[in-house]
């Protein structure tokens, strides 16, 4: 599927625009995330990707599962 991500435009053009390629997102729950993590900071997402050997942009968003007050 990696080739399809790279060649998405050419693939869609071959089918005269009648095909739609959608990205699939998967939610993952992580334990032991430091309480200093800021889900709104894009730089932190990039650092997590780097430290986890993920490609840049793989991590779309982060959020706390519970309210910070809890």
Secondary structure, 3 states (H helix, E strand, C coil): CHHHHHCHHHHHHHCCCCCCCCCCCCCCCCCCCCCCCCCCCHHHHHHHHHHCCCCCCCCCCCCCCCCCCC
